[in-house]
């Protein structure tokens, strides 16, 4: 063999070894990564009725697919479950498929849309030590006028440990460790006597959130500089929503002067568009144009001005959360007037939260992507409280409640639409008697901005009481 051929042979052998080394290293990398990601999943036992696969082919309107499964915690620690639909193939009509997910005392999601991407359908579902949970998922075809439709997916369950669910000493961590949370399953929302920290899964993706409900004596006070805030609730990602509660006065967060201005919601009220915190073209020929996120409401400019002047220095702990305008239309009768699902021009139109209000059944769901308002439409990460959040907190439309932590002697706006009655647009507000009311958007009420604190914002001192509020780092 010539020297040249020997060199080629040696180079070939070396190349083979290099390739083999890369293959082995790559396999080890991915295999080890898989083992790491599966460590917590090995702490549960999942039993499906059949397999985890979901399939609908040429299904007709109102046809349903049901899947049940059981999850058992094999450990003595609390775990949290994220449940997703993965590898989705869906060529049904847009918004043509909805899912419902139910598990007693844990999750109760009704009629949420299925996206075409991998979809998180429930997050942070608590699985206690040695606990077993039964789940039931139903997928329903709402409207199918296309042929050869196919939907396929599979259920994916990911496990988080309790330590991964809350960052130690964060505001979220303080809320859930300093209070004993109770499920809202037996909560009567017209009963203003219930008080404390509650949890619910009545959210967009079924994730557990915690909310304060009751009197002004709760330990839900936060101080930022010379400003005081009340904790309203947590979000699915463990961020925390706060509402402005005045200046730190006489060494306490006493709620004095807890509005930043008085304003109409919108100066005009003669079209459906004006129920919006942001809105499109009034007197349009369709819902989409009427409610497109183009124009700022009158009240939005005041809220943004407050953020610019008072909160920019705290932007490192304020996150770009969503603020739900909830302009989803709904059909109902209120005060003997029938409201329909138009949502444009000056047609009588109802909005979904009004239905929640009538039935005393609030929720934290924000179904329409157009209503998940973030800084792209808001200029700054700040908004207003919603009617549903106010009802969760303990106010209603039947009983005055001046003792509630959301009470203000001046009354103030929420950002939630109620209805358009053919003449005027109506949104929800909180009256100066501590009652939820619906009122014309060109009426003047107080303004109380709402911000969202990051899930890793650390509490450096305080116990959350009005005289010892949480102070954030």
Legacy VTK file of the C-alpha trace (Angstrom):
# vtk DataFile Version 3.0
C-alpha trace
ASCII
DATASET POLYDATA
POINTS 473 float
0.000 0.000 0.000
1.452 3.393 -0.953
2.037 6.148 1.616
-0.722 8.116 -0.049
-3.220 5.272 0.345
-2.113 4.753 3.967
-2.821 8.398 4.728
-6.266 8.100 3.128
-6.966 4.924 5.129
-5.898 6.561 8.415
-7.963 9.687 7.671
-10.971 7.502 6.869
-10.620 5.606 10.152
-10.308 8.877 12.076
-13.359 10.266 10.306
-15.371 7.199 11.270
-14.309 7.573 14.908
-15.223 11.271 14.883
-18.649 10.512 13.427
-19.217 7.700 15.929
-18.150 9.980 18.773
-20.583 12.675 17.619
-23.415 10.165 17.342
-22.732 8.725 20.791
-22.346 12.202 22.315
-25.518 13.437 20.662
-27.437 10.359 21.808
-26.098 10.784 25.334
-27.043 14.470 25.331
-30.600 13.907 24.179
-31.042 10.745 26.211
-29.842 12.466 29.376
-32.058 15.452 28.589
-34.993 13.119 28.201
-34.222 11.464 31.529
-34.033 14.854 33.235
-37.359 15.964 31.805
-38.985 12.664 32.694
-37.821 12.617 36.317
-40.920 14.327 37.681
-43.220 12.559 35.229
-42.047 9.291 36.786
-43.708 10.477 39.983
-47.184 9.974 38.522
-49.132 7.061 37.115
-51.441 7.867 34.194
-54.169 5.461 33.055
-56.150 6.304 29.919
-59.449 4.883 28.764
-57.816 3.465 25.647
-54.900 5.637 24.528
-53.972 9.303 24.840
-54.839 9.919 21.175
-57.777 12.050 20.012
-59.292 11.812 16.522
-62.293 13.343 14.744
-62.894 12.672 11.040
-65.757 14.164 8.994
-67.624 15.022 12.192
-70.939 16.852 11.986
-72.067 19.895 13.958
-72.674 19.138 17.663
-70.812 15.815 17.425
-68.601 15.187 20.453
-65.507 13.191 21.351
-64.902 12.210 24.975
-61.695 11.020 26.599
-61.223 10.050 30.261
-58.068 9.272 32.207
-56.761 8.972 35.758
-53.598 10.445 37.293
-52.122 9.178 40.556
-49.405 10.888 42.583
-46.899 8.201 43.578
-45.029 10.472 45.992
-45.593 12.111 49.362
-45.071 15.594 47.872
-47.493 17.985 46.188
-47.141 18.067 42.407
-48.673 20.352 39.795
-49.877 19.219 36.372
-49.823 21.056 33.059
-52.151 19.352 30.566
-51.728 20.071 26.859
-52.919 18.965 23.454
-49.837 18.274 21.344
-49.183 17.561 17.655
-52.507 19.121 16.672
-53.850 18.653 13.148
-57.032 20.678 12.728
-58.692 21.780 9.496
-62.144 22.415 10.927
-63.592 25.920 10.675
-61.855 28.588 12.747
-63.291 28.408 16.279
-65.232 25.355 15.076
-63.983 23.097 17.864
-64.260 23.733 21.595
-63.147 21.636 24.534
-64.505 21.151 28.038
-62.303 19.700 30.761
-63.635 18.555 34.109
-62.202 17.051 37.251
-64.122 17.271 40.505
-62.867 20.093 42.769
-59.821 20.627 40.513
-60.740 21.811 37.012
-63.974 22.935 35.390
-63.449 24.515 31.955
-66.417 24.945 29.644
-66.361 25.774 25.927
-62.830 27.032 25.345
-61.599 27.230 21.761
-58.986 24.817 20.409
-56.141 26.507 18.561
-54.171 24.951 15.723
-50.958 25.063 17.741
-49.973 22.897 20.675
-52.479 24.057 23.255
-52.163 24.262 27.031
-55.629 23.393 28.304
-54.970 23.299 32.069
-52.049 24.489 34.155
-50.925 24.171 37.768
-53.553 21.553 38.607
-52.703 20.544 42.170
-52.077 16.851 42.829
-51.608 16.252 46.536
-49.583 13.509 48.193
-50.807 10.051 47.048
-53.893 11.669 45.502
-55.716 10.277 42.450
-57.612 12.566 40.042
-60.056 11.524 37.326
-60.229 13.778 34.263
-62.871 14.015 31.549
-62.166 15.884 28.293
-64.935 16.561 25.768
-64.328 18.041 22.318
-67.401 19.377 20.519
-67.906 20.430 16.895
-69.700 23.776 16.969
-70.194 24.461 13.289
-69.009 22.316 10.429
-69.950 23.176 6.862
-66.791 21.788 5.284
-66.160 18.293 3.981
-63.181 16.054 4.746
-62.475 17.632 8.113
-59.894 16.074 10.391
-58.806 16.744 13.930
-56.116 14.717 15.643
-53.996 15.270 18.706
-52.781 13.549 21.843
-52.876 14.433 25.515
-49.574 15.434 27.084
-49.115 15.748 30.855
-46.145 17.586 32.306
-45.361 17.623 36.020
-43.998 20.477 38.109
-42.844 20.174 41.693
-44.240 22.441 44.389
-40.933 24.337 44.484
-41.166 25.000 40.736
-44.703 26.329 41.102
-43.668 29.234 43.338
-40.403 31.148 43.667
-39.412 31.368 47.324
-40.116 34.792 48.918
-41.825 36.074 45.759
-45.082 37.972 46.201
-46.939 34.912 44.883
-45.094 32.696 47.392
-46.029 34.997 50.280
-49.684 34.968 49.242
-50.037 31.190 49.187
-47.887 30.512 52.272
-49.285 33.263 54.530
-52.912 32.303 53.849
-54.909 29.096 53.863
-56.602 28.966 50.467
-60.074 27.472 50.045
-61.715 26.234 46.836
-64.462 28.431 45.385
-66.609 25.394 44.520
-69.079 26.110 47.357
-68.802 29.898 47.148
-72.097 31.790 46.765
-71.203 35.012 45.002
-74.207 36.912 46.358
-73.030 36.168 49.917
-70.817 39.069 50.966
-69.835 37.483 54.298
-67.303 35.019 52.832
-63.734 36.141 53.411
-60.156 35.042 52.871
-57.988 33.610 50.102
-59.768 31.355 47.604
-58.656 29.471 44.511
-60.430 28.669 41.273
-59.813 27.093 37.870
-62.372 29.309 36.112
-59.634 30.662 33.846
-58.884 30.712 30.137
-56.557 27.706 30.197
-57.866 26.059 33.362
-54.863 27.056 35.449
-55.351 27.534 39.169
-55.420 31.152 40.368
-55.850 32.583 43.867
-58.006 35.582 44.749
-58.721 37.639 47.847
-62.344 38.089 48.834
-63.866 40.032 51.696
-63.212 42.911 54.047
-60.571 45.584 54.250
-58.822 43.602 57.004
-57.203 41.063 54.654
-53.421 40.916 54.411
-53.377 41.915 50.729
-51.591 45.261 50.949
-48.491 46.186 48.938
-46.394 49.359 49.177
-44.305 50.721 46.294
-42.590 53.982 47.198
-45.299 56.238 48.638
-48.080 54.325 46.823
-50.313 51.588 48.193
-51.961 48.774 46.246
-54.391 45.967 47.033
-53.700 42.441 45.773
-56.672 41.332 43.666
-55.530 37.925 42.480
-52.801 35.826 40.920
-52.657 34.829 37.249
-52.054 31.415 35.694
-48.309 32.144 35.443
-48.050 33.128 39.147
-47.869 36.830 38.411
-49.973 39.027 40.726
-52.546 41.729 39.894
-52.682 44.858 42.058
-55.145 47.771 42.100
-54.122 51.283 43.168
-55.229 52.073 46.732
-53.952 55.594 47.421
-50.926 57.050 49.150
-49.161 55.626 52.209
-50.861 57.828 54.787
-50.358 58.067 58.587
-47.991 55.079 58.446
-50.647 52.874 56.860
-52.271 51.854 53.585
-55.671 53.172 54.657
-57.260 53.530 51.210
-57.626 57.295 51.454
-57.998 58.980 48.060
-57.651 55.719 46.132
-58.619 57.125 42.740
-56.149 58.984 40.516
-58.709 60.991 38.522
-62.379 61.311 37.581
-63.323 60.679 33.962
-65.846 59.301 31.522
-64.937 55.919 30.079
-65.464 57.357 26.596
-66.743 60.818 25.755
-69.234 59.355 23.260
-71.685 56.524 23.891
-73.854 56.295 20.778
-72.321 53.170 19.164
-71.212 49.709 20.269
-67.555 50.617 19.712
-67.507 52.822 22.788
-67.750 49.920 25.251
-64.098 49.293 24.394
-61.018 50.268 26.389
-59.618 50.394 22.876
-61.972 50.353 19.906
-62.314 50.429 16.139
-64.596 52.378 13.793
-67.936 53.413 15.338
-71.026 52.681 13.196
-69.234 49.916 11.246
-71.067 47.266 9.247
-69.545 44.338 11.159
-68.334 43.377 14.616
-64.639 43.092 13.657
-64.375 46.655 12.366
-66.377 48.077 15.285
-64.078 46.510 17.882
-60.685 46.564 16.172
-57.956 47.716 18.579
-57.130 51.078 17.004
-58.400 54.000 19.107
-57.717 54.708 22.775
-60.641 55.268 25.108
-60.792 58.451 27.139
-59.975 56.584 30.336
-57.011 54.754 28.783
-55.145 58.026 28.243
-55.536 58.847 31.961
-54.308 55.402 33.048
-51.289 55.633 30.739
-50.484 59.104 32.051
-50.495 57.758 35.626
-48.127 54.945 34.662
-45.780 57.344 32.894
-45.616 59.717 35.846
-45.689 57.300 38.799
-44.732 53.761 37.756
-41.932 53.904 35.180
-39.343 53.608 37.959
-40.889 50.261 38.966
-40.960 48.751 35.480
-38.397 46.083 36.463
-41.020 44.351 38.638
-44.095 45.123 36.490
-44.849 42.635 33.732
-46.700 42.853 30.438
-49.757 40.865 31.512
-53.079 40.765 29.663
-56.033 42.948 30.627
-59.334 41.539 29.449
-61.880 43.848 27.837
-64.190 40.843 27.162
-66.184 42.143 24.233
-67.508 38.681 23.426
-71.192 39.128 22.573
-73.964 37.218 24.317
-77.730 36.976 24.114
-79.838 37.654 27.231
-82.776 39.625 28.613
-82.116 42.350 31.183
-84.753 44.655 32.699
-87.259 43.215 30.190
-85.063 44.238 27.242
-83.720 41.602 24.825
-80.059 41.902 23.878
-78.587 40.035 20.926
-75.156 39.187 19.503
-74.620 41.973 16.970
-71.935 44.104 18.621
-71.839 46.822 15.961
-73.590 50.027 14.839
-76.430 50.932 17.203
-78.003 47.486 17.379
-79.088 46.195 20.784
-76.129 44.043 21.833
-75.200 42.083 24.941
-71.709 41.314 26.220
-70.703 38.139 28.006
-69.777 39.557 31.415
-73.278 41.001 31.725
-74.528 37.435 31.533
-72.026 36.469 34.250
-73.345 39.359 36.340
-77.007 38.390 35.876
-76.290 34.773 36.810
-73.853 35.661 39.636
-71.272 33.377 38.019
-68.036 35.278 37.364
-64.989 33.775 35.653
-61.488 34.809 34.666
-61.764 33.562 31.086
-60.771 35.824 28.217
-61.691 33.852 25.118
-61.241 36.386 22.302
-57.617 37.066 21.385
-58.661 40.614 20.454
-59.603 41.207 24.109
-56.328 39.984 25.665
-54.970 43.500 25.709
-51.235 43.902 26.270
-48.819 46.785 25.880
-48.956 46.455 22.086
-52.424 47.991 22.361
-52.017 49.727 25.713
-48.703 51.616 25.310
-47.854 50.642 28.901
-48.461 47.438 30.927
-51.371 48.874 32.913
-55.150 48.621 32.739
-58.278 48.504 34.919
-60.007 45.888 37.025
-62.742 43.768 35.401
-66.309 43.281 36.608
-65.668 39.561 37.090
-62.650 40.316 39.280
-64.799 42.662 41.373
-67.447 39.961 41.818
-64.824 37.382 42.798
-63.599 39.899 45.403
-67.003 40.050 47.111
-69.070 42.856 45.567
-72.338 42.309 43.725
-75.226 44.277 42.268
-77.716 43.584 45.039
-76.128 44.603 48.350
-74.168 47.703 49.362
-70.778 46.698 50.750
-68.630 49.525 52.090
-66.544 47.096 54.137
-65.037 45.326 51.122
-61.363 45.896 50.305
-62.324 47.169 46.829
-64.651 49.848 48.192
-63.984 53.468 47.263
-65.983 56.427 48.557
-65.784 57.964 45.087
-66.860 55.007 42.907
-64.809 53.952 39.881
-64.827 52.280 36.468
-64.087 48.700 35.526
-62.934 47.967 31.964
-65.825 45.553 31.307
-68.630 46.106 28.748
-72.217 45.411 29.791
-74.508 46.125 26.801
-75.620 48.601 24.156
-79.325 49.430 24.421
-79.843 50.963 20.968
-79.090 54.462 22.253
-76.120 54.258 24.643
-73.186 52.002 25.446
-73.047 50.773 29.060
-70.047 49.482 31.011
-69.673 48.259 34.579
-68.560 50.466 37.462
-68.377 50.199 41.260
-70.666 52.703 42.981
-69.757 54.831 45.994
-71.935 52.460 48.055
-69.805 49.445 47.149
-72.150 47.899 44.605
-71.586 46.764 41.000
-73.620 48.906 38.606
-73.997 49.306 34.839
-73.771 52.885 33.600
-73.425 54.884 30.377
-69.813 55.163 29.252
-69.977 58.977 28.994
-70.750 59.220 32.738
-67.911 60.343 35.014
-66.493 57.936 37.600
-63.193 57.412 39.353
-60.080 55.830 37.815
-58.090 53.132 39.683
-55.195 51.708 37.606
-54.282 48.013 37.786
-50.776 46.596 37.288
-49.311 43.089 37.273
-46.245 42.160 39.342
-43.732 39.628 37.994
-43.701 36.127 39.429
-40.104 36.578 40.602
-40.622 39.931 42.370
-39.235 39.394 45.883
-40.838 40.674 49.089
-38.125 42.222 51.259
-40.356 42.952 54.264
-43.915 43.161 55.501
-46.781 40.818 56.312
-49.400 42.289 53.987
-51.500 44.109 56.601
-52.464 47.750 56.129
-49.908 48.884 58.731
-47.235 46.402 57.619
-47.697 46.073 53.832
-45.531 43.887 51.620
-42.590 45.884 50.274
-41.133 44.662 47.006
-37.459 44.551 46.018
LINES 1 474
473 0 1 2 3 4 5 6 7 8 9 10 11 12 13 14 15 16 17 18 19 20 21 22 23 24 25 26 27 28 29 30 31 32 33 34 35 36 37 38 39 40 41 42 43 44 45 46 47 48 49 50 51 52 53 54 55 56 57 58 59 60 61 62 63 64 65 66 67 68 69 70 71 72 73 74 75 76 77 78 79 80 81 82 83 84 85 86 87 88 89 90 91 92 93 94 95 96 97 98 99 100 101 102 103 104 105 106 107 108 109 110 111 112 113 114 115 116 117 118 119 120 121 122 123 124 125 126 127 128 129 130 131 132 133 134 135 136 137 138 139 140 141 142 143 144 145 146 147 148 149 150 151 152 153 154 155 156 157 158 159 160 161 162 163 164 165 166 167 168 169 170 171 172 173 174 175 176 177 178 179 180 181 182 183 184 185 186 187 188 189 190 191 192 193 194 195 196 197 198 199 200 201 202 203 204 205 206 207 208 209 210 211 212 213 214 215 216 217 218 219 220 221 222 223 224 225 226 227 228 229 230 231 232 233 234 235 236 237 238 239 240 241 242 243 244 245 246 247 248 249 250 251 252 253 254 255 256 257 258 259 260 261 262 263 264 265 266 267 268 269 270 271 272 273 274 275 276 277 278 279 280 281 282 283 284 285 286 287 288 289 290 291 292 293 294 295 296 297 298 299 300 301 302 303 304 305 306 307 308 309 310 311 312 313 314 315 316 317 318 319 320 321 322 323 324 325 326 327 328 329 330 331 332 333 334 335 336 337 338 339 340 341 342 343 344 345 346 347 348 349 350 351 352 353 354 355 356 357 358 359 360 361 362 363 364 365 366 367 368 369 370 371 372 373 374 375 376 377 378 379 380 381 382 383 384 385 386 387 388 389 390 391 392 393 394 395 396 397 398 399 400 401 402 403 404 405 406 407 408 409 410 411 412 413 414 415 416 417 418 419 420 421 422 423 424 425 426 427 428 429 430 431 432 433 434 435 436 437 438 439 440 441 442 443 444 445 446 447 448 449 450 451 452 453 454 455 456 457 458 459 460 461 462 463 464 465 466 467 468 469 470 471 472
